[in-house]
Amino acid sequence: MKRIAVLLLVLTICLWSLPVGAGRLNPDKVLSNVYERLKKENKIDQLKPEHLSLERKIPIKLGDLSLWAVRIQIRLKSPDKQVRTATLDMVTDDNGQWQFEGLSDLKTGYPLLEKTFTELGIVKIESRMGQVTFRGKGSKTVVMVTDNFCPYCREAHKKLPGVYAKKIKELILIYLPLNKHPGAELACSISAYVYNRKDLAQYAKDVDDFIFQELPPPSTKDVNEANTAVYNAFKSKFPWFAREFPDSNIEKVFEKLRKGSNIIEQMRYANNLGLKGTPTTFINGRGMYGIDWEKFERFLTY
């Protein structure tokens, strides 16, 4: 009896020391508070509580804190009767009372919520869409959605795989040439074409180095003039290109490139992911927008 009493006493002390409801998310309370917040801010017309649902929850334990990374889906019917969806990602407590952002280790500055928070948005990337530019012995698949005339993409091309080679299993590029960079679609199409042709694969690295490092962005904003400048630069640089594309008619060049590659599928795929800018990098599906090398190093450890 004495032993049982001691166990009961220890159990009582343990339960008393925990916050009420610790470790258990109250979904109804979270959704209710988010709804009230959105209603107060008047950001979504005709929003009702039933339009919100909890799509995903991931527990976070930080010392005595019991937190949750949650993804809330908002599902509405537009006036044209089409269903529109959006998501909200946030970190909250068990009762959905507080929203936590930027929580970090005071001494080191290390972001304590980042790993779990970014897990909410992990994307299963169709890596076959892109070009494998590097294979290593690491464990991380790095997929970069890129545009050869984007200055940050050009910076990334110089730096990768570089010092990160030992951590990378595959480095894959998916092309999303932006309209604000005339000539980029032609340059990216040539790269995709070379990767898709076994007889030209030996030139792949040289082509990538050329379009990301040597080829200057055309000075004109006229698309036709920009494409002509890119075509002439390739013709002067690579004898094999002059033989493969002797006709300088740009429409015919594009037609052959599109038939011999999946460049259109790459662009469509990136757009379907909702991407509007470059670079966007996915490390084992964990998305990073823009260039932040400290964050990139952290993502390689997650």
C-alpha positions as CSV (number, residue, x, y, z in Angstrom):
1,M,0.0,0.0,0.0
2,K,2.9,2.4,0.8
3,R,4.4,1.8,-2.6
4,I,1.1,2.5,-4.3
5,A,0.7,5.7,-2.3
6,V,4.2,6.9,-3.4
7,L,3.4,6.2,-7.1
8,L,0.1,8.0,-6.8
9,L,1.9,11.0,-5.2
10,V,4.6,11.1,-7.9
11,L,1.8,10.9,-10.6
12,T,-0.1,13.7,-8.9
13,I,3.0,15.9,-8.8
14,C,3.8,15.2,-12.5
15,L,0.3,16.0,-13.6
16,W,0.1,19.1,-11.4
17,S,3.4,20.4,-13.0
18,L,2.1,20.3,-16.6
19,P,0.0,23.1,-18.0
20,V,-3.6,22.3,-18.4
21,G,-4.2,20.7,-21.8
22,A,-0.5,20.5,-22.6
23,G,0.3,18.3,-25.6
24,R,-3.3,18.3,-26.9
25,L,-4.4,20.7,-29.6
26,N,-7.9,22.1,-29.5
27,P,-8.7,22.3,-33.2
28,D,-12.1,23.9,-32.7
29,K,-10.6,26.7,-30.6
30,V,-7.8,27.3,-33.2
31,L,-10.3,27.5,-36.1
32,S,-12.6,29.7,-34.1
33,N,-9.8,32.2,-33.3
34,V,-8.5,32.2,-36.8
35,Y,-12.0,32.9,-38.1
36,E,-12.5,35.8,-35.7
37,R,-9.1,37.2,-36.7
38,L,-9.9,37.0,-40.5
39,K,-13.4,38.4,-39.9
40,K,-12.0,41.4,-38.0
41,E,-9.4,42.1,-40.6
42,N,-12.1,41.8,-43.3
43,K,-9.7,40.2,-45.8
44,I,-12.1,37.6,-47.2
45,D,-15.6,38.4,-48.3
46,Q,-18.5,36.3,-47.1
47,L,-16.3,34.1,-45.0
48,K,-18.0,31.7,-42.7
49,P,-16.7,29.3,-40.0
50,E,-17.5,26.3,-42.0
51,H,-15.1,27.5,-44.7
52,L,-12.1,26.8,-42.5
53,S,-10.7,23.3,-41.7
54,L,-7.5,22.0,-40.1
55,E,-5.5,20.3,-42.9
56,R,-2.4,19.4,-40.9
57,K,-0.9,19.6,-37.5
58,I,2.6,18.9,-36.3
59,P,3.6,19.0,-32.6
60,I,6.5,21.1,-31.4
61,K,8.1,20.6,-28.0
62,L,10.4,23.4,-26.7
63,G,11.3,22.9,-23.1
64,D,8.0,23.3,-21.2
65,L,6.2,24.8,-24.2
66,S,3.7,22.7,-26.1
67,L,3.3,24.2,-29.5
68,W,1.8,23.2,-32.9
69,A,2.6,24.0,-36.5
70,V,-0.8,24.0,-38.2
71,R,-2.0,24.4,-41.8
72,I,-5.5,25.7,-42.1
73,Q,-7.4,25.4,-45.4
74,I,-9.9,28.0,-46.5
75,R,-12.3,26.7,-49.1
76,L,-14.8,29.1,-50.7
77,K,-17.1,29.2,-53.7
78,S,-16.5,32.2,-55.9
79,P,-19.4,34.1,-57.6
80,D,-18.8,32.0,-60.7
81,K,-19.4,28.9,-58.6
82,Q,-15.8,27.7,-58.8
83,V,-14.2,26.4,-55.6
84,R,-11.2,28.5,-54.5
85,T,-8.8,27.3,-51.8
86,A,-6.0,28.9,-49.8
87,T,-3.9,27.9,-46.9
88,L,-2.7,29.6,-43.7
89,D,0.4,28.2,-41.9
90,M,1.1,29.2,-38.4
91,V,2.5,28.1,-35.0
92,T,0.2,28.3,-32.0
93,D,-0.3,26.8,-28.6
94,D,-2.6,24.0,-27.5
95,N,-5.6,26.3,-27.1
96,G,-5.0,28.3,-30.2
97,Q,-4.6,31.5,-28.2
98,W,-1.2,32.7,-29.2
99,Q,0.6,33.0,-32.6
100,F,4.3,32.4,-32.4
101,E,6.7,33.9,-35.0
102,G,10.5,34.2,-35.2
103,L,11.1,32.3,-32.0
104,S,14.9,31.7,-31.7
105,D,17.6,30.6,-29.4
106,L,18.7,33.8,-27.5
107,K,22.3,32.8,-27.4
108,T,22.8,31.5,-30.9
109,G,20.0,33.1,-32.9
110,Y,19.0,29.7,-34.3
111,P,15.4,29.7,-35.5
112,L,13.6,27.1,-33.3
113,L,10.4,26.8,-35.3
114,E,11.8,26.7,-38.8
115,K,12.3,23.0,-39.2
116,T,8.7,22.0,-38.2
117,F,7.1,25.1,-39.7
118,T,8.6,24.4,-43.2
119,E,7.5,20.7,-42.9
120,L,3.9,21.9,-43.3
121,G,4.7,22.9,-46.9
122,I,6.8,20.1,-48.0
123,V,6.2,19.5,-51.7
124,K,6.7,16.2,-53.6
125,I,8.7,17.5,-56.5
126,E,8.6,15.7,-59.9
127,S,12.4,15.7,-60.3
128,R,12.1,14.0,-63.6
129,M,10.9,17.3,-65.0
130,G,14.3,18.9,-64.7
131,Q,17.9,18.5,-65.6
132,V,20.2,16.6,-63.2
133,T,23.3,18.7,-63.2
134,F,25.2,17.0,-60.3
135,R,25.1,13.6,-58.5
136,G,26.9,13.1,-55.2
137,K,26.9,10.8,-52.2
138,G,24.9,13.0,-49.9
139,S,21.3,12.5,-48.8
140,K,19.5,15.6,-50.0
141,T,17.9,16.2,-53.4
142,V,18.1,19.8,-54.2
143,V,15.7,21.1,-56.9
144,M,16.2,24.7,-58.1
145,V,13.6,26.5,-60.2
146,T,15.7,28.9,-62.1
147,D,16.1,31.4,-64.9
148,N,19.5,31.9,-66.5
149,F,19.3,35.7,-66.6
150,C,18.1,36.0,-63.0
151,P,21.1,37.5,-61.1
152,Y,20.4,35.4,-58.0
153,C,20.2,32.3,-60.1
154,R,23.5,33.1,-61.6
155,E,25.0,33.5,-58.2
156,A,23.6,30.1,-57.2
157,H,25.0,28.5,-60.3
158,K,28.5,29.6,-59.3
159,K,28.1,28.4,-55.7
160,L,26.5,25.0,-56.2
161,P,27.3,22.3,-55.5
162,G,30.6,23.7,-54.3
163,V,31.2,23.2,-50.5
164,Y,27.8,21.5,-50.2
165,A,28.7,18.6,-52.6
166,K,29.1,16.1,-49.8
167,K,25.5,16.7,-48.6
168,I,23.8,16.6,-51.9
169,K,22.5,13.5,-53.6
170,E,21.2,15.2,-56.7
171,L,21.1,18.8,-57.9
172,I,18.3,19.4,-60.4
173,L,17.3,22.5,-62.4
174,I,13.8,23.2,-63.5
175,Y,13.5,26.1,-65.9
176,L,11.1,29.0,-65.4
177,P,12.3,31.8,-67.7
178,L,10.6,35.0,-66.8
179,N,8.9,37.4,-69.2
180,K,11.0,40.2,-67.7
181,H,14.1,38.5,-69.0
182,P,13.8,38.4,-72.8
183,G,16.0,35.8,-74.4
184,A,16.0,33.6,-71.3
185,E,13.4,31.1,-72.7
186,L,15.6,30.5,-75.7
187,A,18.7,30.0,-73.6
188,C,17.0,27.7,-71.1
189,S,15.4,25.7,-74.0
190,I,18.8,25.1,-75.5
191,S,20.0,23.7,-72.2
192,A,17.0,21.4,-71.8
193,Y,17.4,20.3,-75.4
194,V,21.1,19.3,-74.8
195,Y,20.2,17.3,-71.7
196,N,17.5,15.5,-73.6
197,R,19.8,14.5,-76.4
198,K,22.3,11.7,-75.6
199,D,24.5,12.7,-78.5
200,L,24.8,16.2,-77.2
201,A,24.9,15.4,-73.5
202,Q,28.7,15.9,-73.4
203,Y,28.1,19.7,-74.0
204,A,25.6,20.1,-71.1
205,K,27.9,21.5,-68.5
206,D,29.5,23.9,-71.0
207,V,26.1,25.1,-72.1
208,D,25.0,25.7,-68.5
209,D,28.2,27.5,-67.6
210,F,27.7,29.6,-70.7
211,I,24.1,30.6,-70.1
212,F,24.6,31.3,-66.4
213,Q,28.1,32.9,-66.4
214,E,29.2,34.2,-69.8
215,L,26.1,35.0,-71.8
216,P,25.1,38.6,-71.0
217,P,21.4,39.5,-70.7
218,P,20.4,41.2,-74.0
219,S,20.3,45.0,-73.7
220,T,17.0,45.2,-75.6
221,K,13.6,44.6,-74.2
222,D,12.3,43.5,-77.6
223,V,11.8,39.7,-77.4
224,N,12.7,39.0,-81.1
225,E,15.9,41.1,-80.9
226,A,16.8,39.4,-77.6
227,N,16.3,35.9,-79.0
228,T,18.4,36.8,-82.1
229,A,21.2,38.0,-79.8
230,V,21.1,34.7,-77.8
231,Y,21.0,32.6,-81.0
232,N,24.0,34.5,-82.5
233,A,25.9,34.1,-79.3
234,F,25.4,30.4,-79.2
235,K,26.3,30.1,-82.9
236,S,29.5,31.9,-82.3
237,K,30.4,29.9,-79.2
238,F,29.5,26.3,-80.1
239,P,30.2,24.7,-83.5
240,W,27.8,21.9,-82.8
241,F,25.0,24.5,-82.3
242,A,25.7,26.0,-85.7
243,R,25.5,22.6,-87.3
244,E,22.4,21.6,-85.3
245,F,20.5,24.9,-86.0
246,P,21.8,26.4,-89.3
247,D,18.5,28.2,-89.9
248,S,18.4,31.5,-88.1
249,N,14.6,31.6,-88.2
250,I,13.9,31.9,-84.5
251,E,10.4,30.4,-84.7
252,K,11.9,27.3,-86.4
253,V,14.6,27.1,-83.8
254,F,12.0,27.2,-81.0
255,E,9.9,24.6,-82.8
256,K,12.9,22.2,-82.9
257,L,13.9,22.9,-79.3
258,R,10.4,22.3,-78.0
259,K,10.1,19.0,-79.9
260,G,13.4,17.8,-78.6
261,S,13.0,18.7,-75.0
262,N,10.4,19.1,-72.2
263,I,10.9,22.8,-71.7
264,I,7.2,23.6,-72.0
265,E,6.4,21.0,-69.4
266,Q,9.0,22.4,-67.1
267,M,7.6,25.9,-67.3
268,R,4.0,24.7,-66.9
269,Y,4.9,22.5,-63.9
270,A,6.7,25.5,-62.2
271,N,3.6,27.7,-62.8
272,N,1.3,25.0,-61.5
273,L,3.3,25.0,-58.2
274,G,2.3,28.6,-57.9
275,L,5.8,30.0,-58.4
276,K,6.1,33.5,-59.8
277,G,9.8,34.2,-59.2
278,T,13.2,32.7,-59.2
279,P,15.2,31.1,-57.7
280,T,13.0,28.8,-55.7
281,T,14.8,25.9,-54.1
282,F,13.4,22.7,-52.7
283,I,15.6,20.6,-50.4
284,N,14.0,17.2,-50.0
285,G,10.7,19.1,-50.8
286,R,11.2,21.8,-48.2
287,G,10.8,25.2,-50.1
288,M,13.1,28.2,-49.8
289,Y,12.3,31.3,-51.8
290,G,15.1,33.5,-52.9
291,I,18.7,33.1,-51.8
292,D,19.7,32.8,-48.2
293,W,22.8,30.6,-47.8
294,E,22.6,30.3,-44.0
295,K,19.0,29.0,-44.4
296,F,20.1,26.7,-47.2
297,E,22.8,25.2,-44.9
298,R,20.2,24.7,-42.2
299,F,17.8,23.0,-44.7
300,L,20.5,20.6,-45.6
301,T,20.5,19.4,-42.0
302,Y,16.7,18.9,-41.6
